[in-house]
């Protein structure tokens, strides 16, 4: 796009042109980009959700979020550093079938910090084999007990299927759970429609003998909508976090790369505004959400980032044998590397304003899996 600039000299009107910065190229001295170039289009809500919800409602199988927290069947422990540790007896600590990725909390869900009287974390895990799918862990912070729940997509008036994505970042906003879909945008799930299913079936969806199953999981959360990436250049929706300190509320999405590509791709942050009255992205009359801010970030191995009060807390990984780093960054200044602040294999990041501010993360490598937290004030900035 070329923008005209007019000036008057010696009575002659001259037209100069300034080339707008390419949103798909970060190899420039100027790192700001035009936010509105980054677009997500709200798709029609899932056409099968209402009929499926009626089936479960009529059967008395719709439960509240608090019911899931209260029906925990596993428990985390706490190590000497105050990190929450996944157990080895159930083998969430060592399994290679499932890998933890995203984290959010009740502090994201509602400004009060609790939801239906519960104070807890949600953690996303993905599996690629034998059944590509995503599960969400509900962790009750009052007792460190938890239960896994499967995400599903209604695909018929009386059936549902798995959600085959990486789920690298999540956020909980009111009665909705948002999950990044790397190349495609954001999927949104309805937290007022948590369904109880049979636990004796290995399949996912409608059972031939009647009823529903979800690979032995007791509860499922259905997808209600999808925000489709519709800009003409690629963007990797690698991680995501909520920012309740902006007006209006907003979300940040960032990109991962490890820097090993022959032609390194751009690494960018984008910010979209949220409408708290609808729990949706703010869109125009064509249902297009345009970012209000975009920036090129020259940090490889970013796994998560959250912004609060104008500051960014960025997690980066250093392989399977070294601790992770956390960068403290305020736009317009350099980023400060808090080396080794995170355990090895850090992923998504979330913020909790309570108690002066806390930063949460989750780690992915077997044998080193934790829910990590630190005071926001302990993160140094330039």
C-alpha positions as CSV (number, residue, x, y, z in Angstrom):
1,X,0.0,0.0,0.0
2,X,1.3,3.5,-0.8
3,X,0.3,6.5,1.2
4,X,0.3,10.0,-0.5
5,X,2.0,12.9,1.3
6,X,1.3,16.4,0.0
7,X,3.6,19.5,0.5
8,X,3.7,22.9,-1.0
9,X,6.9,24.5,-2.3
10,X,7.3,27.6,-4.5
11,X,3.6,27.5,-5.3
12,X,3.8,24.0,-6.7
13,X,2.0,21.0,-5.1
14,X,4.3,18.0,-5.0
15,X,3.0,14.5,-4.3
16,X,5.5,12.3,-2.5
17,X,4.9,8.6,-1.6
18,X,5.9,6.7,1.5
19,X,5.8,2.9,1.3
20,X,4.0,1.3,4.2
21,X,5.9,-1.4,6.0
22,X,5.3,-4.9,4.9
23,X,3.4,-6.8,7.6
24,X,5.1,-10.1,6.4
25,X,8.6,-8.8,6.6
26,X,10.4,-7.9,9.8
27,X,13.9,-7.2,8.3
28,X,13.6,-3.4,8.8
29,X,14.9,-1.0,11.3
30,X,11.4,0.1,12.2
31,X,9.6,-2.7,14.0
32,X,6.1,-1.3,14.4
33,X,3.6,-2.6,11.9
34,X,0.0,-1.5,10.9
35,X,-2.3,-3.5,13.2
36,X,-5.2,-3.4,10.8
37,X,-3.2,-5.5,8.3
38,X,-3.7,-8.5,10.7
39,X,-7.2,-9.8,10.4
40,X,-9.4,-12.5,11.8
41,X,-12.9,-13.1,10.5
42,X,-15.6,-14.4,12.8
43,X,-17.3,-17.5,11.3
44,X,-20.9,-18.5,11.9
45,X,-21.4,-20.2,15.2
46,X,-21.5,-24.0,15.1
47,X,-24.8,-25.1,13.5
48,X,-25.0,-28.3,15.5
49,X,-24.3,-27.0,19.0
50,X,-27.9,-26.1,19.9
51,X,-29.3,-29.5,19.0
52,X,-26.5,-31.4,20.8
53,X,-26.9,-29.2,23.8
54,X,-30.6,-30.1,24.0
55,X,-29.8,-33.8,23.9
56,X,-27.4,-33.4,26.9
57,X,-29.8,-31.0,28.7
58,X,-32.7,-33.4,28.3
59,X,-30.6,-36.2,29.7
60,X,-29.5,-34.1,32.7
61,X,-25.9,-34.3,31.5
62,X,-25.0,-30.6,31.4
63,X,-22.7,-29.6,34.4
64,X,-21.2,-26.5,35.7
65,X,-17.6,-25.6,35.7
66,X,-17.5,-25.8,39.5
67,X,-18.8,-29.4,39.2
68,X,-15.7,-30.3,37.2
69,X,-13.4,-28.8,39.7
70,X,-15.2,-30.6,42.5
71,X,-15.0,-33.9,40.7
72,X,-11.2,-34.0,40.6
73,X,-9.5,-37.4,40.5
74,X,-5.8,-36.6,40.6
75,X,-3.5,-34.4,42.6
76,X,-0.5,-32.2,42.1
77,X,2.3,-31.9,44.7
78,X,4.5,-28.9,45.5
79,X,8.3,-28.9,45.4
80,X,10.8,-26.9,47.5
81,X,10.6,-24.0,45.0
82,X,6.9,-23.7,45.2
83,X,6.2,-25.1,41.8
84,X,3.3,-27.5,41.3
85,X,4.4,-30.9,40.1
86,X,2.4,-33.3,38.0
87,X,2.2,-36.8,39.5
88,X,4.1,-39.9,38.5
89,X,1.6,-42.5,39.7
90,X,-1.0,-41.4,37.0
91,X,2.1,-40.6,34.8
92,X,1.1,-37.1,33.7
93,X,4.7,-36.3,34.7
94,X,6.3,-38.7,32.3
95,X,3.8,-39.5,29.6
96,X,4.8,-38.9,26.0
97,X,1.3,-39.4,24.7
98,X,0.2,-36.0,26.0
99,X,2.2,-32.8,26.1
100,X,1.2,-29.7,28.1
101,X,1.1,-26.3,26.3
102,X,-1.2,-23.6,27.4
103,X,-2.2,-22.0,30.7
104,X,-5.0,-19.7,31.9
105,X,-6.8,-19.2,35.1
106,X,-10.0,-18.0,36.8
107,X,-8.2,-14.6,37.1
108,X,-8.6,-14.4,33.3
109,X,-12.1,-15.6,33.3
110,X,-13.5,-12.9,35.6
111,X,-12.0,-9.7,36.9
112,X,-12.9,-10.9,40.5
113,X,-10.4,-13.8,40.1
114,X,-12.8,-16.6,40.8
115,X,-15.5,-18.4,38.8
116,X,-18.5,-20.1,40.4
117,X,-16.6,-19.8,43.6
118,X,-13.6,-21.6,42.4
119,X,-10.0,-20.4,42.1
120,X,-8.1,-22.5,39.6
121,X,-5.9,-23.0,36.6
122,X,-6.7,-24.5,33.2
123,X,-3.9,-26.2,31.2
124,X,-4.1,-27.5,27.6
125,X,-2.4,-30.7,26.4
126,X,-2.2,-32.0,22.9
127,X,-1.6,-35.5,21.6
128,X,-0.8,-36.5,18.0
129,X,-1.1,-40.3,18.3
130,X,-3.1,-42.5,18.5
131,X,-5.9,-39.8,18.4
132,X,-5.0,-36.3,17.5
133,X,-6.9,-34.3,20.1
134,X,-6.8,-31.7,22.9
135,X,-7.6,-32.0,26.6
136,X,-8.0,-29.3,29.3
137,X,-6.9,-29.8,32.9
138,X,-9.0,-28.1,35.6
139,X,-6.8,-27.6,38.6
140,X,-8.4,-26.5,41.9
141,X,-5.9,-24.2,43.6
142,X,-7.5,-24.7,47.1
143,X,-6.3,-28.4,47.2
144,X,-4.2,-28.9,44.0
145,X,-6.6,-31.6,42.8
146,X,-7.4,-31.8,39.1
147,X,-9.3,-33.5,36.3
148,X,-8.8,-33.7,32.5
149,X,-11.6,-32.8,30.1
150,X,-11.7,-33.2,26.3
151,X,-12.3,-30.5,23.8
152,X,-14.8,-31.5,21.0
153,X,-16.3,-30.0,17.9
154,X,-20.0,-30.8,17.1
155,X,-20.0,-32.2,13.6
156,X,-23.7,-33.4,13.3
157,X,-27.0,-32.7,15.1
158,X,-26.3,-35.7,17.3
159,X,-22.5,-36.2,17.3
160,X,-19.1,-34.6,18.0
161,X,-15.5,-35.3,17.1
162,X,-12.0,-34.4,18.4
163,X,-10.2,-31.0,18.0
164,X,-6.9,-31.9,16.2
165,X,-4.8,-28.9,17.0
166,X,-1.6,-28.1,18.9
167,X,-3.3,-25.8,21.5
168,X,-0.1,-23.8,22.1
169,X,-2.0,-21.0,24.0
170,X,-5.3,-20.6,25.8
171,X,-7.3,-18.0,27.6
172,X,-10.5,-18.1,29.6
173,X,-12.8,-15.1,29.1
174,X,-16.1,-15.2,30.9
175,X,-18.1,-18.2,29.7
176,X,-15.7,-18.9,26.8
177,X,-12.4,-20.7,26.4
178,X,-10.1,-19.5,23.6
179,X,-7.5,-21.8,22.0
180,X,-5.0,-20.9,19.3
181,X,-5.1,-23.0,16.1
182,X,-1.6,-22.4,14.7
183,X,-2.1,-21.6,11.0
184,X,-5.9,-21.0,11.1
185,X,-6.7,-18.6,13.9
186,X,-8.6,-19.1,17.1
187,X,-11.2,-21.6,18.3
188,X,-13.7,-20.7,21.0
189,X,-15.4,-23.2,23.3
190,X,-18.5,-22.7,25.4
191,X,-18.0,-23.1,29.2
192,X,-21.7,-23.0,29.9
193,X,-22.0,-26.3,27.9
194,X,-19.8,-28.8,29.7
195,X,-21.3,-32.2,29.0
196,X,-20.9,-35.4,31.0
197,X,-20.3,-38.5,28.9
198,X,-19.7,-42.3,29.4
199,X,-16.2,-43.2,30.6
200,X,-16.2,-46.8,29.3
201,X,-15.8,-45.9,25.6
202,X,-12.5,-45.5,23.8
203,X,-14.1,-43.7,20.9
204,X,-15.1,-40.0,20.7
205,X,-18.6,-39.1,19.9
206,X,-21.9,-41.1,19.6
207,X,-21.6,-44.7,20.6
208,X,-23.3,-47.5,18.6
209,X,-24.9,-48.8,21.8
210,X,-26.2,-45.4,22.7
211,X,-24.8,-42.5,24.6
212,X,-21.6,-40.6,24.1
213,X,-17.9,-41.2,25.0
214,X,-14.7,-39.2,24.8
215,X,-11.8,-41.7,25.0
216,X,-12.6,-42.5,28.6
217,X,-12.8,-38.8,29.7
218,X,-15.8,-38.0,31.8
219,X,-16.5,-34.5,30.5
220,X,-16.3,-32.6,27.2
221,X,-16.4,-28.9,26.2
222,X,-17.8,-28.1,22.7
223,X,-16.6,-25.6,20.2
224,X,-19.0,-22.7,19.5
225,X,-17.1,-20.6,17.0
226,X,-13.9,-20.0,15.0
227,X,-12.0,-16.8,14.2
228,X,-10.4,-17.6,10.8
229,X,-7.1,-16.0,9.8
230,X,-8.0,-14.1,6.5
231,X,-5.1,-11.8,5.8
232,X,-3.2,-12.6,2.6
233,X,0.0,-13.5,4.3
234,X,0.8,-16.3,6.9
235,X,0.8,-15.8,10.6
236,X,1.6,-18.5,13.2
237,X,-0.8,-18.3,16.1
238,X,1.6,-20.0,18.5
239,X,0.5,-18.7,21.9
240,X,-2.0,-16.3,23.4
241,X,-2.8,-14.4,26.6
242,X,-5.4,-12.0,28.0
243,X,-4.7,-8.4,29.1
244,X,-7.3,-7.1,31.5
245,X,-5.2,-3.9,32.1
246,X,-6.1,-2.3,28.8
247,X,-9.4,-0.5,28.0
248,X,-11.1,-2.4,26.5
249,X,-9.8,-5.8,27.5
250,X,-7.5,-7.2,24.8
251,X,-5.6,-10.3,23.8
252,X,-2.1,-10.8,22.6
253,X,-1.0,-13.5,20.1
254,X,2.6,-14.3,19.3
255,X,4.7,-16.4,17.0
256,X,7.2,-19.1,17.7
257,X,10.3,-19.9,15.6
258,X,13.6,-21.5,16.7
259,X,15.7,-19.6,14.2
260,X,16.9,-22.7,12.4
261,X,15.0,-22.1,9.2
262,X,17.0,-21.3,6.0
263,X,14.9,-18.2,5.6
264,X,13.9,-17.1,9.1
265,X,10.2,-16.2,9.2
266,X,9.0,-13.0,10.8
267,X,8.3,-13.0,14.6
268,X,5.4,-10.8,15.6
269,X,3.1,-9.8,18.3
270,X,-0.5,-8.6,17.6
271,X,-3.2,-7.2,19.8
272,X,-7.0,-7.5,19.3
273,X,-9.6,-5.8,21.3
274,X,-12.4,-7.7,23.1
275,X,-16.0,-6.9,23.8
276,X,-16.7,-7.9,27.4
277,X,-20.5,-7.7,26.8
278,X,-20.5,-10.5,24.2
279,X,-17.2,-12.2,25.0
280,X,-16.2,-11.9,21.4
281,X,-13.5,-10.0,19.4
282,X,-14.5,-6.5,18.4
283,X,-15.3,-6.7,14.7
284,X,-16.6,-4.4,11.9
285,X,-19.8,-4.8,10.0
286,X,-18.3,-7.6,8.0
287,X,-17.4,-9.6,11.1
288,X,-13.7,-8.8,10.6
289,X,-11.5,-8.3,13.7
290,X,-8.5,-6.1,12.9
291,X,-5.6,-5.9,15.3
292,X,-5.1,-2.5,16.9
293,X,-1.3,-3.0,17.3
294,X,1.4,-5.2,15.7
295,X,5.2,-5.4,16.3
296,X,8.1,-7.3,15.1
297,X,10.0,-9.0,17.9
298,X,13.5,-10.4,17.4
299,X,13.4,-13.1,20.0
300,X,13.8,-16.7,18.9
301,X,12.2,-19.6,20.8
302,X,9.4,-17.6,22.3
303,X,6.9,-20.0,23.8
304,X,4.5,-17.6,25.5
305,X,3.9,-13.9,26.3
306,X,1.5,-11.9,28.4
307,X,1.1,-8.1,28.7
308,X,0.0,-6.2,31.8
309,X,0.2,-2.5,32.6
310,X,2.2,-1.9,29.4
311,X,4.8,-4.5,30.2
312,X,5.4,-7.9,28.5
313,X,6.5,-11.1,30.2
314,X,8.0,-13.4,27.5
315,X,9.0,-17.1,28.1
316,X,11.7,-18.6,25.9
317,X,13.0,-22.2,25.8
318,X,16.6,-23.5,25.7
319,X,16.1,-27.1,24.8
320,X,15.4,-30.1,27.0
321,X,18.4,-29.8,29.3
322,X,18.6,-26.1,30.1
323,X,16.3,-23.8,32.2
324,X,14.1,-21.4,30.3
325,X,14.4,-17.6,30.3
326,X,11.9,-14.8,30.8
327,X,12.3,-11.5,29.0
328,X,10.9,-8.4,30.5
329,X,10.0,-5.9,27.8
330,X,8.3,-2.6,27.5
331,X,7.7,-1.3,24.0
332,X,10.2,1.5,23.1
333,X,12.9,-0.1,25.3
334,X,15.2,-3.0,25.1
335,X,14.2,-6.4,26.4
336,X,15.9,-7.7,29.6
337,X,16.7,-11.4,29.7
338,X,16.0,-12.9,33.1
339,X,18.2,-15.9,32.4
340,X,17.2,-19.2,34.0
341,X,14.2,-17.8,35.7
342,X,11.9,-20.5,34.3
343,X,12.3,-24.3,34.5
344,X,13.3,-26.1,31.3
345,X,10.7,-26.3,28.6
346,X,8.5,-23.3,29.5
347,X,5.4,-22.8,27.4
348,X,2.4,-20.4,27.5
349,X,2.2,-17.5,30.0
350,X,-0.7,-16.0,32.0
351,X,-1.0,-13.0,34.4
352,X,-3.0,-12.7,37.6
353,X,-3.3,-9.1,39.0
354,X,-4.2,-10.3,42.5
355,X,-1.7,-10.0,45.3
356,X,0.4,-7.4,43.5
357,X,0.6,-9.4,40.3
358,X,1.7,-13.0,39.5
359,X,3.0,-14.6,36.3
360,X,2.1,-18.2,35.6
361,X,3.6,-20.7,33.1
362,X,3.5,-24.4,32.4
363,X,6.4,-26.6,31.3
364,X,6.3,-29.4,28.7
365,X,9.2,-31.9,29.0
366,X,8.6,-35.3,30.6
367,X,10.1,-35.5,34.0
368,X,10.2,-31.7,34.3
369,X,6.6,-30.8,34.2
370,X,5.4,-28.0,36.5
371,X,2.9,-25.2,36.9
372,X,5.3,-22.4,37.6
373,X,4.6,-19.0,39.2
374,X,6.5,-15.9,40.2
375,X,5.7,-12.5,41.5
376,X,5.6,-10.1,38.6
377,X,7.8,-7.7,40.5
378,X,10.6,-10.3,40.4
379,X,10.9,-10.0,36.6
380,X,13.5,-7.4,35.7
381,X,13.1,-4.9,32.8
382,X,15.6,-2.7,31.0
